[in-house]
């Protein structure tokens, strides 16, 4: 699997579907200000999003990102997230996977951690 198989796109900047791809919203909360029919997604995978407790603790403070990533990876290793990770890894291996998020700072987001886990995991 190459890096280009998994892409992160902010829902507010989404150019739309480009060919055959699986599009998964990976936020626990629905993006503010958007109606469900305004987002082009195949699945809303709330169970792979960081827990509410972890998300609130992190608060998108970049200095806490490394600890956030470690804690989030622990959450992703447990069920039900682990089963979804396995399925998403398989889908990414079969084609393009788009992780949709509302997060402003994508580089310091749960979606970035999730992408790294998907790139490192084995089916």
N, C-alpha and C positions, 0 to 999 in steps of 0.2 A: 504494500500500500504506500503510495506516495503522498507527500504533503498536500498536493493539489486535489486529492480525493475528498478531503474534508475542508469545507470553507465555513467561516463564521461571517454572518451578515447581520447588521442591525436592522430590525424590522422597519425602522423609520427611514432607512436609506436603501431599502430593498429595490433593486432594479427589476425584480420579477424572475420568474422561472426561466431557466435557459436550458432547454432540452430535458433529457431524462435524468432526473435527480430526485432524491428523497429529501424532503424539507421538514425539519423537526424544530419546533419551538421548544427551547430548553430552559425557560424561565418558569419559576413556580407561580408568579403572578402574571396576569394578562397585561400586555403593554398598555400603558395609559393613553387614552385618547384615540384608541383604534378599535373599530368594530371588528368582530370576528370575520366577517366576510371581506374585510379590507386586507387581511393577511393571507398570503398564499402559502399554506402549510399542509402537510400530509398528516402530521401527528403533533400533539402537544404532550411532551414527555415530562410532566411535572415531577415524576419520581426520580429523575436524574438531576434535578436542580438542587442547589444547596438547601439544606433545611432552613426553616425560618429562623431558628436560633443562631445558626452559623452566619446566615446572611445579615442579621441584625448586628451580631458581634463585629463582623468585618466592616460593614458600613462603607465599603469601597474606599477605604483608606489605603493608598498604595504601600505604605510602610508595613502594613499587616498582611500583604499579599502572600508572602512565602508561607506564613503560618496558616493562613486561610487555605491555600492550596493543599497543604499537608492534611489538614482536617477534612477538607472536601474529598480528597482521595480516599480517606478512610470511609466516608459515607458512601462513596461510589462502589467500594468493595463489598458492601453489605446489600442484602436484598431489601427492597425490590430493584434497586438501581443496578446491581450486578447483572441481573438477567437482561435488562434493557441495554446495558453496555455491550453485552455479548451479541445481542441482535443488531444493534447499531454498527458494531464492528463488522459484522457479516455484510450488512448493507453497504458500508463504505468500501468493502472489498469488491463488491459487485458493481459499483458505479460511484457516482458523485453523491456526497452527503453534505447537505447545507444545514448548519446549526444556526437557528434564528434566535436573536436575543434583543432585548430593549436596552441593554446596558450601554452607557455612554463610553466608558473606558474599556473597550473590548480586550485590550492587552492585559488588563488586571481583572478579568471577569471569570465567573464560573465557566462560561463557554470556552474560554482559552484553556482552562484546566481540563475540562471534559475532552476537548480536542486532543490534548496531549495524552490523556489516558487512552483514548481510542486509537491513537497512532502507535502506542506502545503495547496495547493488549493483544492477546492471541485469541483466536476463536475457540 
